[in-house]
Amino acid sequence: MSQVLHTPPPSQATAADDDLTALAARYGLSVSGARPSLRTYVRQLWDRRHFITAFATAKLTAQYSQAKLGQIWQVMTPLLNAAVYYFIFGVLLGTKHGVPDYIPFLVTGVFIWTFTQSSIMAGTRAIAGNLGLVRALHFPRAALPISFCIQQLQQLLFSMAALIVILLCFGIPVSASWLLVIPALALQFVFNTGVSMIMARMGASTPDIAQLMPFVLRTWMYVSGVMWSIDKLTSKDDLPHVVSVLLSTNPAAIYIDLMRFALIDSYHSSQLPAHIWLIATGWALLAGVGGFIYFWKAEETYGRG
């Protein structure tokens, strides 16, 4: 014996939906968790700026709370990485030959690359790793990847004290060009935040991306001139022009080059890609604005399911 399910005709269903929509509008009701307009979203983030910075500071303080050396690891980790890279690439592979002030060159590259790497990795897990917070509280979800990038910026600034000591120990004089660190870091922060928001949306829907990212970032590091000179490689005649352009316009390499140019007096403008500040600004705007809009478009989906 079969049962027949009677459904209202499409015209009746549409009319019922219209009636509900009109009723909701009449009493000022809106969809729970609906995505706000872009302007409203930006205003909500600004209103929560104190929460974003406080959350970043709290995460940074708690990061090494269980370690006996505590916050010293903020400096020790990139320094130990630099020591390993120096032995493998500088000594065994000989990449230090022909590169003046190789140790300041290498340490600067490691510190600046770590900022990008850590920001992107933290952004990848920003939503998926904080579902309890996302589901319990109502706030603009972009606050999470932004706060994680602020946390990594705070860690870099803390580590910069060690970098300055190293530069001075190797005879790098203090100069007016050190002021260029401020705009260079500002552009890199905007770029990192934009990429982090892209990865946060992707990681929220596909958590397995967090397992893949270390391999992607390691490959990116090897082509970003952290341990070797891109200028020295691209000056070879046998290198295809396309490869030379890709290496020179690599955003990670661009921000590393800007910091080396600002801090190391032997690193001259002739070693930088043409129009480097314009390229750095372009990457920052492309990633920052594009990443923000891409993340905002999925605002109502975070924490669902």
NUDOMAR-590844 format. One record per residue (C-alpha): x, y, z; residue number from 1; residue in one letter. Coordinates in pm, 1 decimal, m for minus. Example, Ala and Ser with C-alpha at 12.3 -4.5 7.8 and 13.67 -1.06 7.14 Angstrom:
BEGIN
<pt <1230.0 m450.0 780.0> 1 A>;
<pt <1367.0 m106.0 714.0> 2 S>;
END
This chain:
BEGIN
<pt <0.0 0.0 0.0> 1 M>;
<pt <165.3 319.9 m107.7> 2 S>;
<pt <141.5 665.2 37.3> 3 Q>;
<pt <129.1 976.6 m172.7> 4 V>;
<pt <287.4 1291.8 m29.8> 5 L>;
<pt <97.4 1598.3 m132.9> 6 H>;
<pt <310.5 1908.1 m170.5> 7 T>;
<pt <170.1 2251.4 m237.2> 8 P>;
<pt <203.8 2382.2 m590.6> 9 P>;
<pt <511.6 2599.5 m655.1> 10 P>;
<pt <297.9 2911.0 m672.6> 11 S>;
<pt <155.4 2849.8 m323.5> 12 Q>;
<pt <505.2 2779.4 m178.4> 13 A>;
<pt <640.5 3099.5 m329.4> 14 T>;
<pt <351.6 3299.0 m191.0> 15 A>;
<pt <407.8 3151.2 156.8> 16 A>;
<pt <776.2 3244.6 141.4> 17 D>;
<pt <687.2 3597.3 37.8> 18 D>;
<pt <444.6 3625.9 328.9> 19 D>;
<pt <714.0 3511.4 575.6> 20 L>;
<pt <964.1 3755.4 426.5> 21 T>;
<pt <717.1 4041.6 458.9> 22 A>;
<pt <632.3 3939.5 815.8> 23 L>;
<pt <1000.6 3929.8 914.0> 24 A>;
<pt <1061.6 4270.7 758.0> 25 A>;
<pt <758.5 4413.5 936.7> 26 R>;
<pt <896.9 4324.1 1278.8> 27 Y>;
<pt <1265.2 4395.4 1199.6> 28 G>;
<pt <1373.6 4031.0 1198.1> 29 L>;
<pt <1681.2 3912.9 1008.2> 30 S>;
<pt <1853.5 3583.5 938.7> 31 V>;
<pt <2065.7 3467.7 1232.5> 32 S>;
<pt <2435.0 3474.3 1144.4> 33 G>;
<pt <2376.5 3640.6 808.1> 34 A>;
<pt <2677.0 3803.4 645.5> 35 R>;
<pt <2679.9 4180.9 701.7> 36 P>;
<pt <2768.4 4426.7 430.0> 37 S>;
<pt <3136.5 4485.8 368.5> 38 L>;
<pt <3124.2 4834.0 521.5> 39 R>;
<pt <2941.2 4707.1 831.4> 40 T>;
<pt <3187.9 4420.4 860.1> 41 Y>;
<pt <3484.7 4656.3 858.5> 42 V>;
<pt <3315.8 4872.6 1121.8> 43 R>;
<pt <3251.1 4566.1 1340.7> 44 Q>;
<pt <3616.6 4471.0 1319.7> 45 L>;
<pt <3723.7 4823.4 1414.6> 46 W>;
<pt <3487.8 4820.6 1712.2> 47 D>;
<pt <3658.8 4501.5 1830.6> 48 R>;
<pt <4015.2 4620.4 1775.4> 49 R>;
<pt <4093.5 4601.0 2146.2> 50 H>;
<pt <3976.4 4239.7 2158.5> 51 F>;
<pt <4190.2 4155.3 1854.0> 52 I>;
<pt <4511.2 4297.9 2002.4> 53 T>;
<pt <4440.5 4156.4 2350.5> 54 A>;
<pt <4372.2 3811.5 2203.3> 55 F>;
<pt <4700.1 3826.8 2005.9> 56 A>;
<pt <4899.0 3929.4 2314.1> 57 T>;
<pt <4738.5 3656.0 2525.8> 58 A>;
<pt <4819.5 3389.0 2265.4> 59 K>;
<pt <5178.7 3510.2 2243.7> 60 L>;
<pt <5219.0 3503.0 2621.9> 61 T>;
<pt <5071.9 3153.7 2646.3> 62 A>;
<pt <5267.3 3012.5 2352.4> 63 Q>;
<pt <5579.8 2925.2 2552.7> 64 Y>;
<pt <5427.3 2925.5 2901.0> 65 S>;
<pt <5503.4 2554.1 2950.0> 66 Q>;
<pt <5869.8 2584.8 2843.4> 67 A>;
<pt <6135.5 2651.0 3106.9> 68 K>;
<pt <6304.3 2913.3 2890.6> 69 L>;
<pt <5968.7 3078.0 2822.3> 70 G>;
<pt <5969.5 3369.3 2579.1> 71 Q>;
<pt <6339.7 3320.1 2503.8> 72 I>;
<pt <6229.0 3061.0 2249.4> 73 W>;
<pt <6087.1 3344.6 2039.4> 74 Q>;
<pt <6447.0 3436.0 1964.2> 75 V>;
<pt <6611.2 3096.0 1995.0> 76 M>;
<pt <6392.3 2920.7 1737.3> 77 T>;
<pt <6482.9 3138.3 1434.0> 78 P>;
<pt <6844.5 3160.5 1551.1> 79 L>;
<pt <6874.8 2781.6 1568.6> 80 L>;
<pt <6717.9 2756.5 1222.4> 81 N>;
<pt <6969.3 3010.4 1094.2> 82 A>;
<pt <7257.2 2810.3 1245.9> 83 A>;
<pt <7137.4 2492.5 1072.6> 84 V>;
<pt <7093.5 2670.7 738.9> 85 Y>;
<pt <7437.9 2829.1 771.3> 86 Y>;
<pt <7602.4 2491.2 820.3> 87 F>;
<pt <7412.6 2314.8 540.2> 88 I>;
<pt <7386.4 2587.5 278.8> 89 F>;
<pt <7664.3 2828.3 370.9> 90 G>;
<pt <7937.4 2577.4 458.9> 91 V>;
<pt <7849.7 2247.0 288.9> 92 L>;
<pt <7688.2 2388.3 m27.8> 93 L>;
<pt <7897.1 2705.8 m39.0> 94 G>;
<pt <7617.3 2956.8 m94.2> 95 T>;
<pt <7801.1 3208.1 124.4> 96 K>;
<pt <8072.0 3259.3 m137.8> 97 H>;
<pt <8029.5 3589.8 m316.3> 98 G>;
<pt <7769.6 3716.6 m66.7> 99 V>;
<pt <7905.0 3996.0 157.3> 100 P>;
<pt <7802.5 3984.4 524.9> 101 D>;
<pt <7657.2 3638.0 474.6> 102 Y>;
<pt <7558.4 3577.3 837.2> 103 I>;
<pt <7358.4 3904.6 867.3> 104 P>;
<pt <7221.8 3826.6 519.0> 105 F>;
<pt <7109.8 3480.0 631.2> 106 L>;
<pt <6972.6 3574.7 973.7> 107 V>;
<pt <6768.4 3860.7 828.0> 108 T>;
<pt <6623.4 3626.7 568.2> 109 G>;
<pt <6535.1 3362.2 827.1> 110 V>;
<pt <6366.1 3610.9 1062.2> 111 F>;
<pt <6158.5 3773.7 787.3> 112 I>;
<pt <6064.2 3443.0 626.5> 113 W>;
<pt <5959.6 3302.3 965.7> 114 T>;
<pt <5717.1 3594.2 1000.8> 115 F>;
<pt <5543.2 3501.4 674.5> 116 T>;
<pt <5555.3 3126.9 737.2> 117 Q>;
<pt <5416.6 3145.7 1091.1> 118 S>;
<pt <5142.9 3391.3 992.3> 119 S>;
<pt <5016.9 3167.2 713.1> 120 I>;
<pt <5031.0 2850.6 923.7> 121 M>;
<pt <4845.9 3021.9 1209.0> 122 A>;
<pt <4588.6 3157.8 965.1> 123 G>;
<pt <4527.4 2813.0 817.5> 124 T>;
<pt <4415.0 2688.4 1160.1> 125 R>;
<pt <4247.8 3014.4 1271.1> 126 A>;
<pt <3889.8 2891.3 1221.8> 127 I>;
<pt <3927.0 2513.0 1229.0> 128 A>;
<pt <4136.4 2527.7 1546.1> 129 G>;
<pt <3902.1 2763.8 1731.7> 130 N>;
<pt <3558.1 2619.0 1657.7> 131 L>;
<pt <3456.5 2639.1 2022.9> 132 G>;
<pt <3512.2 3013.5 2024.2> 133 L>;
<pt <3351.5 3059.4 1682.6> 134 V>;
<pt <3036.3 2870.0 1782.7> 135 R>;
<pt <3006.3 3019.7 2130.5> 136 A>;
<pt <3046.6 3391.0 2055.8> 137 L>;
<pt <2920.3 3626.8 1789.3> 138 H>;
<pt <3197.6 3839.7 1639.7> 139 F>;
<pt <3342.8 3903.6 1292.0> 140 P>;
<pt <3541.5 3589.2 1217.5> 141 R>;
<pt <3817.7 3785.0 1042.8> 142 A>;
<pt <3925.5 3891.2 1391.8> 143 A>;
<pt <4088.3 3548.8 1435.4> 144 L>;
<pt <4333.0 3542.8 1138.3> 145 P>;
<pt <4407.4 3912.7 1193.5> 146 I>;
<pt <4487.5 3855.6 1561.2> 147 S>;
<pt <4713.6 3561.1 1476.9> 148 F>;
<pt <4907.0 3777.9 1229.8> 149 C>;
<pt <4939.7 4049.3 1495.4> 150 I>;
<pt <5072.5 3781.7 1730.2> 151 Q>;
<pt <5340.8 3684.9 1476.3> 152 Q>;
<pt <5427.2 4052.9 1422.0> 153 L>;
<pt <5470.9 4097.3 1797.7> 154 Q>;
<pt <5695.5 3793.1 1803.6> 155 Q>;
<pt <5903.9 3929.1 1516.4> 156 L>;
<pt <5944.2 4267.7 1686.2> 157 L>;
<pt <6054.9 4089.3 2002.8> 158 F>;
<pt <6309.4 3891.5 1799.2> 159 S>;
<pt <6435.0 4200.1 1614.9> 160 M>;
<pt <6635.7 4291.2 1925.7> 161 A>;
<pt <6848.7 3979.7 1868.7> 162 A>;
<pt <6877.5 4060.7 1498.1> 163 L>;
<pt <7006.9 4411.8 1574.0> 164 I>;
<pt <7266.0 4268.4 1813.9> 165 V>;
<pt <7386.0 4029.1 1544.7> 166 I>;
<pt <7410.1 4308.7 1288.2> 167 L>;
<pt <7614.6 4524.2 1525.5> 168 L>;
<pt <7842.7 4231.8 1621.0> 169 C>;
<pt <7926.7 4178.1 1253.1> 170 F>;
<pt <8012.6 4543.2 1195.2> 171 G>;
<pt <7689.7 4660.0 1032.7> 172 I>;
<pt <7657.9 5028.8 1126.1> 173 P>;
<pt <7335.8 5197.0 1229.7> 174 V>;
<pt <7214.0 5415.2 942.7> 175 S>;
<pt <6914.0 5617.0 831.8> 176 A>;
<pt <6810.6 5333.0 600.3> 177 S>;
<pt <6702.8 5135.6 907.9> 178 W>;
<pt <6390.0 5353.7 908.7> 179 L>;
<pt <6281.5 5169.5 592.7> 180 L>;
<pt <6210.9 4870.6 817.2> 181 V>;
<pt <5881.4 5035.1 920.7> 182 I>;
<pt <5714.5 5056.3 575.0> 183 P>;
<pt <5866.5 4722.3 471.4> 184 A>;
<pt <5717.8 4543.9 773.5> 185 L>;
<pt <5386.2 4724.3 729.6> 186 A>;
<pt <5356.6 4600.5 369.6> 187 L>;
<pt <5461.4 4249.4 467.8> 188 Q>;
<pt <5207.0 4244.8 751.6> 189 F>;
<pt <4923.9 4339.8 512.2> 190 V>;
<pt <5038.1 4070.8 267.6> 191 F>;
<pt <5065.9 3805.0 539.7> 192 N>;
<pt <4723.6 3893.1 679.8> 193 T>;
<pt <4559.1 3868.8 338.5> 194 G>;
<pt <4711.1 3528.2 263.7> 195 V>;
<pt <4622.7 3412.0 616.3> 196 S>;
<pt <4256.6 3499.9 561.1> 197 M>;
<pt <4256.5 3310.0 232.3> 198 I>;
<pt <4403.4 3005.4 406.0> 199 M>;
<pt <4166.3 3047.6 702.9> 200 A>;
<pt <3863.9 3012.8 474.3> 201 R>;
<pt <4017.4 2717.1 292.0> 202 M>;
<pt <4123.1 2553.1 618.7> 203 G>;
<pt <3774.7 2598.8 765.7> 204 A>;
<pt <3616.1 2391.5 487.7> 205 S>;
<pt <3909.3 2152.9 430.6> 206 T>;
<pt <4107.3 2094.2 753.4> 207 P>;
<pt <4350.4 1861.5 573.5> 208 D>;
<pt <4509.3 2167.9 413.3> 209 I>;
<pt <4687.3 2231.3 745.2> 210 A>;
<pt <4876.0 1903.7 693.4> 211 Q>;
<pt <4980.7 2001.8 341.8> 212 L>;
<pt <5089.9 2357.7 413.9> 213 M>;
<pt <5429.1 2275.5 576.9> 214 P>;
<pt <5542.6 2113.9 250.6> 215 F>;
<pt <5413.4 2405.7 42.0> 216 V>;
<pt <5581.0 2661.6 268.3> 217 L>;
<pt <5909.3 2469.9 276.0> 218 R>;
<pt <5917.0 2468.1 m104.9> 219 T>;
<pt <5832.6 2838.8 m110.7> 220 W>;
<pt <6117.0 2909.5 132.3> 221 M>;
<pt <6372.5 2736.8 m90.7> 222 Y>;
<pt <6284.3 2960.0 m388.7> 223 V>;
<pt <6268.1 3282.4 m183.7> 224 S>;
<pt <6639.6 3346.5 m142.1> 225 G>;
<pt <6646.0 3292.4 233.3> 226 V>;
<pt <6977.5 3103.9 226.8> 227 M>;
<pt <7116.2 3216.6 m108.7> 228 W>;
<pt <7130.0 3527.4 m325.4> 229 S>;
<pt <6860.6 3557.0 m591.6> 230 I>;
<pt <7054.5 3842.5 m754.2> 231 D>;
<pt <7359.0 3619.0 m793.4> 232 K>;
<pt <7150.6 3343.0 m954.0> 233 L>;
<pt <6944.2 3564.1 m1186.4> 234 T>;
<pt <7260.5 3730.4 m1319.0> 235 S>;
<pt <7355.1 3406.2 m1496.2> 236 K>;
<pt <7298.0 3409.7 m1871.6> 237 D>;
<pt <7181.6 3046.5 m1888.9> 238 D>;
<pt <6881.3 3106.2 m1661.2> 239 L>;
<pt <6551.3 3135.9 m1855.0> 240 P>;
<pt <6405.0 3486.1 m1841.1> 241 H>;
<pt <6068.4 3360.0 m1714.2> 242 V>;
<pt <6235.4 3187.8 m1419.4> 243 V>;
<pt <6436.1 3501.4 m1344.9> 244 S>;
<pt <6120.7 3716.1 m1341.0> 245 V>;
<pt <5933.5 3470.5 m1118.0> 246 L>;
<pt <6219.2 3458.1 m868.3> 247 L>;
<pt <6257.3 3836.3 m864.3> 248 S>;
<pt <5886.8 3907.0 m815.3> 249 T>;
<pt <5827.5 3633.1 m556.8> 250 N>;
<pt <5651.1 3826.0 m273.8> 251 P>;
<pt <5841.6 3650.9 4.5> 252 A>;
<pt <6171.3 3733.2 m165.3> 253 A>;
<pt <6058.1 4093.1 m221.5> 254 I>;
<pt <5997.3 4157.3 149.4> 255 Y>;
<pt <6319.8 3981.5 247.5> 256 I>;
<pt <6513.6 4195.2 m1.1> 257 D>;
<pt <6356.5 4513.6 134.9> 258 L>;
<pt <6463.1 4426.7 488.8> 259 M>;
<pt <6816.8 4337.2 379.3> 260 R>;
<pt <6843.3 4661.7 186.4> 261 F>;
<pt <6722.4 4854.4 491.2> 262 A>;
<pt <6950.6 4686.5 745.2> 263 L>;
<pt <7268.4 4571.6 568.0> 264 I>;
<pt <7486.5 4845.4 420.7> 265 D>;
<pt <7660.7 4606.6 178.2> 266 S>;
<pt <7327.1 4514.5 21.1> 267 Y>;
<pt <7288.6 4775.5 m253.8> 268 H>;
<pt <6990.9 4889.4 m458.6> 269 S>;
<pt <7151.2 4738.0 m769.6> 270 S>;
<pt <7077.8 4395.2 m618.3> 271 Q>;
<pt <6706.3 4470.0 m589.5> 272 L>;
<pt <6443.6 4407.5 m858.4> 273 P>;
<pt <6333.6 4713.6 m1052.1> 274 A>;
<pt <6043.3 4904.6 m894.5> 275 H>;
<pt <6065.1 4687.6 m581.8> 276 I>;
<pt <5856.6 4920.7 m362.5> 277 W>;
<pt <5581.6 4929.8 m624.2> 278 L>;
<pt <5584.6 4549.4 m647.0> 279 I>;
<pt <5579.4 4514.8 m268.3> 280 A>;
<pt <5282.6 4753.1 m244.2> 281 T>;
<pt <5102.7 4569.9 m523.8> 282 G>;
<pt <5141.4 4233.0 m352.3> 283 W>;
<pt <5022.1 4380.1 m22.0> 284 A>;
<pt <4709.4 4534.2 m177.7> 285 L>;
<pt <4631.9 4226.9 m388.2> 286 L>;
<pt <4662.6 3984.6 m97.3> 287 A>;
<pt <4525.4 4217.8 170.4> 288 G>;
<pt <4214.2 4342.8 m8.6> 289 V>;
<pt <4152.2 4025.7 m207.3> 290 G>;
<pt <4204.9 3799.3 94.0> 291 G>;
<pt <3975.6 4008.8 312.3> 292 F>;
<pt <3690.1 4004.4 59.6> 293 I>;
<pt <3740.0 3632.6 m7.6> 294 Y>;
<pt <3716.5 3558.3 367.1> 295 F>;
<pt <3417.9 3791.6 421.1> 296 W>;
<pt <3212.2 3622.5 147.8> 297 K>;
<pt <3202.1 3300.6 353.3> 298 A>;
<pt <3138.5 3471.9 688.7> 299 E>;
<pt <2805.7 3298.3 755.6> 300 E>;
<pt <2951.5 2948.9 695.0> 301 T>;
<pt <3222.2 2949.0 961.7> 302 Y>;
<pt <3147.4 2713.8 1249.9> 303 G>;
<pt <2852.9 2555.5 1072.5> 304 R>;
<pt <2819.7 2181.7 1018.1> 305 G>;
END
